[in-house]
Amino acid sequence: MKIERYDSVYLSPHLDDVALSCPCTLLREVEAGARVLVATLFSHPGPADAGAFRRDDYPARWAEDAHAMQVLGADHFHAGLLDAPFRSSLYHTFEGILFGRDPGDAATLQHAKAVVADILERARPQRVYAPLGVGEHIDHRLTHEAAPPGSLFYEDRPYAFVRDAVALRLAVLGAGPAPDLEAGFFDSLLKTPMAAAFYSTPAQQQTVRAGFRRLALSCPPVTRRATPSSVPGDAAQAEALAELYTSQITPILGGMGRYASTATSGGPYLERFCLFSGLPE
């Protein structure tokens, strides 16, 4: 794909993350006349299956993403970096994806930074959106780290639906204190469809609990400020856009009814972002 000038570029770790996290924000920009590009970094499998992850699933996922972007009115670019399970056997388990970092991903990060720099050099956007990295998925962390300073970071959904998950991510990034995970984080986490799919046994749950406890205890001192903002949207519209990713709805989101109720939590539908800056002197 030839990348031309765009008003906004959205960096997406995977083929559904922007559409699940901030579709109404994107749609509002398109309706205002902006040219928008969604660049998905980790969009491809390797030459063979990786544990339980099947390479043959990807053609359907590429088609889903292309259709969703057409509905949104945005252009899309699949950068072709390998999805985590196809880079390393460390990422064949959910614990490895959340808490691990293969040594080879030092080169992956440099590759991602080069891809992002090339996209932005050609697109010359006014606004860049990138994932905050909520939930600690390695590909979300790498995409966050590849984003340029001054990016507007969106809360990664559905990970951000877990109580205190955003606060924990901000603490990991040195932008706030670590939350008390025993106050509701684990109960909220273990009720998600992802928990049922990836860590349903008591042993797996204990491993995940231990991993998040270690993460909270290792948070650095607060050295920067995260300024939050939100964009109101239409919940029904967001649900309809999420539903275009049929391969992800049930295993990751628990079906549209579950996604819809969690996205609003009984209140107005909002898409949330933050901008980082240094602490005042």
C-alpha positions in Angstrom: 0.0 0.0 0.0 1.2 3.5 -0.9 1.0 5.7 2.2 0.1 9.3 1.5 -0.9 12.2 3.7 -3.3 11.6 6.6 -4.7 13.8 9.2 -4.6 11.0 11.8 -2.8 7.8 12.2 -4.0 5.1 14.7 -1.4 2.5 15.7 -3.0 -0.8 16.4 -1.2 -3.8 17.9 -3.5 -6.4 16.3 -6.3 -6.5 13.7 -9.1 -5.4 16.0 -7.7 -3.2 18.7 -8.5 0.2 17.4 -12.0 -0.8 16.4 -12.6 -2.2 19.9 -11.0 0.6 21.8 -11.9 3.9 20.1 -14.1 3.4 17.0 -16.4 6.4 17.7 -13.4 8.7 18.0 -12.2 7.5 14.6 -15.6 7.8 13.1 -16.1 11.3 14.4 -12.9 12.3 12.7 -13.9 10.7 9.4 -17.3 12.4 9.5 -15.5 15.7 10.0 -13.6 15.2 6.8 -10.3 13.9 8.2 -8.3 11.3 6.3 -7.5 8.5 8.7 -5.1 5.6 8.6 -5.2 2.6 10.9 -1.7 0.9 10.9 -1.7 -2.6 12.5 1.8 -3.7 13.4 1.5 -7.3 14.5 -0.7 -8.5 11.7 0.7 -11.7 10.5 1.4 -15.4 11.5 4.5 -17.4 10.9 4.9 -20.2 8.4 3.5 -22.8 10.8 1.0 -23.0 13.7 2.3 -21.8 17.0 1.0 -24.0 19.8 -2.8 -23.4 19.9 -2.5 -20.4 17.6 -3.4 -21.3 14.0 -1.9 -19.5 11.0 -5.0 -20.5 8.9 -7.1 -18.1 11.0 -5.4 -15.0 9.6 -7.0 -14.7 6.1 -10.4 -14.4 7.8 -9.1 -11.9 10.3 -7.5 -9.8 7.5 -10.8 -9.8 5.7 -12.7 -8.8 8.9 -10.3 -5.9 9.4 -10.6 -4.7 5.8 -14.4 -4.7 6.0 -14.4 -2.9 9.4 -12.1 -0.2 8.1 -14.3 0.2 5.0 -17.4 0.7 7.3 -15.5 3.2 9.4 -14.3 5.1 6.3 -10.6 4.7 7.2 -7.7 3.3 5.2 -5.7 0.4 6.7 -2.2 -0.9 6.6 -1.0 -4.3 7.8 2.7 -3.9 8.6 3.4 -7.6 8.7 5.2 -8.1 12.0 4.6 -11.5 13.5 2.0 -11.9 16.1 3.6 -12.8 19.5 3.0 -16.6 19.5 4.7 -16.9 16.1 7.8 -15.1 17.4 8.6 -17.2 20.4 7.3 -20.3 22.3 7.4 -18.1 25.4 4.2 -16.6 24.1 2.4 -19.9 23.7 0.9 -19.3 27.1 -1.1 -16.3 28.3 1.2 -15.9 31.3 4.1 -15.6 28.9 2.2 -13.0 26.7 1.4 -10.9 29.8 4.5 -11.1 31.9 7.3 -12.2 29.6 9.6 -10.6 27.1 11.6 -12.8 24.8 15.2 -11.4 24.3 14.6 -11.4 20.6 11.9 -8.7 21.0 14.7 -6.1 21.4 15.1 -6.4 17.7 11.3 -6.6 17.2 10.9 -3.3 19.0 13.6 -1.7 16.8 11.8 -3.0 13.7 8.4 -1.7 15.0 9.9 1.7 15.7 11.4 1.8 12.2 8.0 0.8 10.7 6.2 3.5 12.7 8.8 6.2 11.8 8.4 5.3 8.1 4.6 5.5 8.2 4.6 8.8 10.1 7.3 10.3 7.8 5.1 9.6 4.8 1.7 10.3 6.4 2.8 13.5 8.3 -0.3 13.3 10.5 -1.5 16.0 12.9 -2.5 13.4 15.4 -1.1 10.0 16.4 -3.1 7.5 18.5 -1.4 4.5 20.1 -2.3 1.9 22.8 -1.7 2.6 26.4 -0.8 -1.0 26.9 -3.5 -1.9 29.4 -3.5 -5.6 30.2 0.3 -6.0 29.5 0.0 -8.0 26.3 3.5 -8.0 24.9 2.4 -6.8 21.5 0.5 -3.9 23.1 3.5 -3.0 25.2 5.8 -3.0 22.1 3.4 -0.9 20.1 3.2 1.6 23.0 6.9 1.8 23.1 7.2 2.2 19.3 4.8 5.3 19.4 6.4 8.7 19.2 6.4 11.2 22.0 3.2 13.3 22.0 1.0 10.5 21.0 -2.5 10.3 22.4 -2.8 6.9 24.1 -6.1 5.0 24.1 -7.2 2.6 26.8 -7.0 -0.9 25.3 -10.3 -2.7 25.4 -11.4 -5.2 26.6 -8.4 -5.2 29.0 -9.4 -1.8 30.3 -12.8 -3.1 31.5 -11.0 -4.9 34.4 -11.2 -2.8 37.6 -7.9 -0.9 38.3 -6.2 -2.3 35.1 -5.7 1.3 33.8 -4.3 2.5 37.1 -1.9 -0.5 37.2 -0.7 0.3 33.7 -0.1 3.9 34.6 1.9 2.8 37.6 4.0 0.5 35.5 4.7 3.5 33.2 5.7 5.7 36.2 2.6 7.9 35.9 0.8 7.0 39.2 0.8 4.9 42.3 0.2 1.1 42.1 -3.4 0.2 43.0 -4.3 -2.3 45.7 -5.0 -5.4 43.5 -6.7 -7.2 46.3 -9.5 -4.5 46.4 -11.3 -5.8 43.3 -8.8 -6.2 40.5 -8.5 -10.0 40.7 -12.2 -10.6 41.1 -12.9 -8.4 38.1 -10.1 -10.1 36.0 -11.3 -13.6 36.7 -14.8 -12.9 35.6 -13.7 -11.9 32.1 -14.3 -14.1 29.1 -10.5 -14.1 28.6 -10.0 -15.7 32.0 -12.4 -18.5 31.1 -10.6 -19.0 27.8 -6.9 -18.8 28.9 -6.6 -19.3 32.7 -9.5 -21.2 34.0 -7.8 -23.7 36.3 -6.8 -22.9 39.9 -3.1 -23.3 39.0 -3.3 -21.0 36.0 -5.2 -18.4 38.1 -2.6 -18.6 40.8 0.2 -18.0 38.2 -1.7 -14.9 36.9 -2.3 -13.6 40.4 1.4 -14.0 41.2 2.5 -12.3 38.0 0.3 -9.2 38.5 1.4 -9.0 42.2 5.0 -9.0 41.0 4.2 -6.3 38.5 2.5 -4.0 41.0 5.5 -4.4 43.4 8.0 -3.5 40.7 6.4 -0.3 39.6 8.9 2.6 39.3 8.6 6.0 41.1 6.2 8.5 39.7 8.1 10.6 37.2 5.5 11.8 34.8 1.9 13.0 34.6 -0.9 11.3 32.6 -3.6 13.8 31.6 -6.8 12.0 30.9 -9.5 12.9 28.4 -12.6 11.2 27.0 -14.7 11.2 23.9 -18.4 10.4 24.1 -19.8 8.1 21.6 -22.8 6.0 20.7 -22.8 2.6 22.4 -24.9 1.0 19.8 -22.6 2.2 17.1 -19.5 1.0 18.9 -21.2 -2.4 19.4 -22.1 -2.7 15.8 -18.5 -2.0 14.8 -17.1 -4.5 17.3 -19.5 -7.1 16.0 -17.7 -7.0 12.6 -14.8 -8.9 14.2 -16.8 -12.1 14.4 -13.7 -14.3 15.1 -13.1 -12.4 18.4 -16.5 -11.7 19.7 -17.2 -14.9 21.7 -13.7 -16.0 22.8 -12.4 -12.6 23.7 -15.4 -10.5 24.5 -17.9 -13.1 25.6 -20.5 -12.2 23.0 -22.0 -8.8 22.1 -24.3 -8.7 25.1 -21.4 -9.1 27.5 -19.3 -6.5 25.6 -22.2 -3.9 25.4 -22.9 -4.1 29.2 -19.3 -3.9 30.1 -18.5 -1.0 27.8 -21.1 1.2 29.3 -21.2 -0.2 32.9 -24.6 1.5 33.3 -23.3 4.9 32.4 -22.7 6.9 29.2 -20.4 5.4 26.6 -17.0 7.0 26.6 -13.7 6.3 24.9 -10.8 7.2 27.1 -7.3 8.5 26.4 -4.3 10.0 28.1 -1.4 12.3 27.2 1.9 12.1 29.0 4.0 14.9 30.2 6.8 15.5 32.8 6.0 16.4 36.3 6.0 20.1 37.1 9.2 21.5 38.7 
